[in-house]
Amino acid sequence: MQAIFFDFDGVIVESTDIKVDAFSELYKDQSPEVIAQVVAYHKSYEGISRVVKILCAHKQFLGIDLTEFDHDLLCQKYSQIVEQKVIECENVDGALAFLIKSEGKMKRFVVSGTPEYELRRITNQRGINMFFEGIYGSPRSKEDIVNEVLHDHGFSPNQCLFIGDSMTDHNAAKACGMPFLGRVAPGQKSPFPKATHIVPDLSTLGEIVAA
């Protein structure tokens, strides 16, 4: 195994519900119907940057084309809602243990839809940034980031692994010719094709990588 690419929310940290609640908070002045539509839209496109989602949600559910100024304000408000909560939330079971045990054995990267500057602040505050060769986020797409890393490091896609919890992650791995492992939290429905290898957490990741 040359490298593992990790999504962040829902793969390294248990922050998925924090992001769902943030969209509810962001649209709290709207009708219950609009809030439900926005939350459903967010869940359908997990892994996509909130920058894109906020623009699309306003257009689709409120009929509003946001100005750049208003869009920036909403993105800033979203960050204010989520950042400290993500810094403080629990790790996904097994994630930290794997990062510690796999040190020096393979390269590890984070590839997230979270804005890169925010993601790096969060990983730094959580004290996990040193485990990763690179920490990448939006606005670049996951596919573009992974392809660039593969090229720059001379990795073979079939000797790497992408771990994610959304179809955005699955599709990025597929586009890059890379094996994929899906994380589906206990009690949640898998969004992935039936043949996808899934795990409830990362407690068995060491065994999977060694197999």
C-alpha positions in Angstrom: 0.0 0.0 0.0 1.6 3.3 -1.1 -1.0 5.8 0.1 -4.4 6.2 1.7 -6.7 9.1 0.9 -9.1 9.9 3.7 -12.3 12.0 3.5 -12.5 14.0 6.8 -16.1 14.4 8.0 -17.6 11.1 8.9 -14.3 9.2 8.2 -11.7 10.7 10.5 -14.1 12.6 12.8 -17.7 12.2 13.8 -18.8 15.5 12.4 -21.5 14.6 9.9 -24.4 15.6 12.1 -22.7 18.8 12.9 -22.8 19.8 9.2 -26.4 18.7 8.9 -27.4 20.8 11.9 -25.4 23.8 10.5 -27.6 23.9 7.4 -30.7 23.8 9.5 -29.3 26.7 11.6 -28.3 28.7 8.4 -31.8 28.5 7.1 -33.7 28.7 10.4 -35.6 31.8 9.4 -37.2 30.0 6.4 -40.2 27.7 6.5 -40.0 24.2 7.8 -40.5 23.0 4.3 -37.5 24.9 3.0 -35.3 23.8 5.9 -36.2 20.2 5.1 -35.5 20.6 1.5 -32.1 22.2 2.2 -31.1 19.5 4.6 -32.2 16.7 2.2 -30.2 18.5 -0.6 -27.1 18.7 1.7 -27.4 15.0 2.5 -27.8 14.0 -1.1 -24.5 15.8 -2.0 -22.3 15.1 0.9 -18.7 15.7 0.1 -19.5 18.7 -2.1 -18.3 22.1 -0.8 -20.8 24.2 1.2 -19.8 27.1 -1.1 -21.5 25.3 -3.9 -24.4 24.0 -1.8 -25.4 27.4 -0.4 -25.5 29.0 -3.9 -27.6 26.1 -5.2 -29.9 25.9 -2.2 -30.7 29.6 -2.4 -31.4 29.4 -6.1 -33.3 26.2 -6.0 -35.4 26.6 -2.9 -35.7 30.3 -2.4 -35.4 31.5 -6.0 -32.5 33.8 -5.0 -29.3 34.4 -6.9 -26.9 35.4 -4.2 -24.5 38.3 -4.7 -20.9 37.6 -4.0 -21.1 39.7 -0.9 -24.1 37.9 0.6 -22.7 34.5 -0.4 -19.5 35.2 1.4 -21.4 36.3 4.5 -23.4 33.1 4.5 -20.3 30.9 4.1 -18.6 32.8 6.9 -21.7 32.2 9.1 -21.6 28.5 8.3 -17.9 28.3 9.3 -18.6 30.1 12.5 -21.4 27.5 13.3 -19.3 24.4 12.6 -15.6 25.0 13.1 -15.2 24.8 16.9 -17.7 22.0 17.1 -15.7 20.0 14.5 -12.5 20.7 16.5 -14.1 19.3 19.6 -16.1 16.3 18.3 -15.1 12.7 18.7 -12.8 10.7 16.4 -14.3 7.9 14.3 -13.5 4.7 16.2 -10.1 3.4 15.1 -9.1 6.4 13.1 -6.5 7.8 15.5 -5.2 4.4 16.4 -4.6 3.6 12.7 -2.9 6.9 12.0 -0.5 6.2 14.9 0.2 2.6 14.0 0.6 3.2 10.3 3.2 6.0 10.7 6.1 5.6 8.3 4.4 2.6 6.6 2.5 4.5 3.9 1.6 8.1 3.0 -1.7 9.5 4.3 -3.7 12.4 2.8 -6.9 14.2 3.7 -9.1 15.1 0.7 -12.3 16.9 1.9 -15.0 19.2 0.6 -14.3 21.5 3.5 -12.5 24.8 2.5 -8.8 24.0 2.7 -7.9 26.9 5.0 -10.5 25.9 7.5 -9.7 22.2 7.2 -6.0 22.9 8.0 -7.0 25.0 11.1 -9.2 22.2 12.3 -6.6 19.4 11.9 -4.0 21.6 13.5 -6.2 22.3 16.5 -7.1 18.6 16.8 -3.4 17.8 16.8 -3.6 15.4 13.9 -2.0 17.4 11.1 1.4 15.8 11.6 -0.1 12.4 10.5 -0.7 13.5 7.0 1.6 14.1 4.0 -1.0 16.6 2.7 -4.3 18.1 3.8 -6.5 19.3 0.9 -9.9 20.8 0.6 -12.2 22.9 -1.6 -12.4 24.7 -3.9 -10.6 22.1 -5.9 -12.5 18.9 -6.7 -11.5 15.7 -5.0 -10.8 14.0 -8.3 -8.4 16.9 -9.3 -6.6 16.8 -5.9 -6.2 13.0 -6.0 -4.9 12.9 -9.6 -2.4 15.7 -8.7 -1.1 13.8 -5.7 -0.8 10.6 -7.6 1.2 12.3 -10.3 3.4 14.3 -8.0 4.3 11.3 -5.9 4.4 8.7 -8.6 1.8 6.5 -6.9 0.1 3.7 -8.8 -3.7 4.1 -8.3 -4.2 0.4 -7.7 -1.6 0.6 -4.8 -3.6 3.3 -3.0 -7.0 3.4 -1.2 -9.7 6.1 -0.9 -11.8 5.9 2.2 -15.0 8.0 2.2 -18.6 8.1 3.4 -20.3 9.6 0.3 -20.9 9.0 -3.4 -18.7 12.0 -4.0 -15.8 10.1 -2.5 -16.8 6.9 -4.3 -16.9 8.6 -7.7 -13.6 10.4 -7.2 -11.9 7.1 -6.4 -13.5 5.5 -9.4 -12.5 8.3 -11.7 -8.9 8.0 -10.5 -8.8 4.2 -10.9 -8.4 3.6 -7.2 -9.9 1.0 -4.8 -12.5 2.4 -2.5 -13.6 1.6 1.1 -16.9 3.1 2.3 -17.5 4.1 5.9 -21.2 3.7 6.8 -22.0 4.6 10.4 -24.0 2.1 12.5 -27.7 2.6 11.8 -27.2 4.5 8.6 -28.2 3.3 5.1 -25.3 2.8 2.7 -25.3 5.2 -0.2 -23.0 3.0 -2.2 -23.4 0.3 -4.9 -24.1 -3.1 -3.4 -20.7 -4.5 -4.2 -18.9 -1.7 -2.3 -16.8 -2.9 0.7 -18.1 -1.0 3.7 -17.1 -0.7 7.4 -18.9 0.8 10.4 -15.7 2.5 11.6 -11.9 2.3 11.1 -11.2 -0.2 13.9 -10.4 -2.9 11.4 -8.6 -0.7 8.9 -5.2 -2.1 9.8 -6.3 -5.6 9.0 -8.0 -4.5 5.7 -4.8 -2.7 4.5 -2.6 -5.7 5.5 -4.8 -8.2 3.7 
